[in-house]
Amino acid sequence: VTDIGYAAFETCTNLTTVNLPSSITLIDQYAFTWCTSLTAINFAGTKEQWNSIEKGSDWDYYTGDYSVYCTDGIIS
């Protein structure tokens, strides 16, 4: 898996956790918009890899108060 598509999980209000492989290179626009219960993104890569992922506009618009758990630490 390399991409999370446009509005892939939009309005999944019961989604609390997402597990993403380190192969992700794109999280497209509105992918997690309105995922109001989201608290954790478990990313199987480093913080540097997470920060290098291309993220579309409003990919996390109106999400819960989530943290990204990477192999070398947490991004809040």
Buried (B, 14 or more C-beta within 10 A) or exposed (E): EEBBEEBBBBEBEEBEEBEBEBEBEBBBBBBBBBBBEBBBBBBBBBBEBBEEBEBBEBBBBBBBEBEBBBEEEEEE
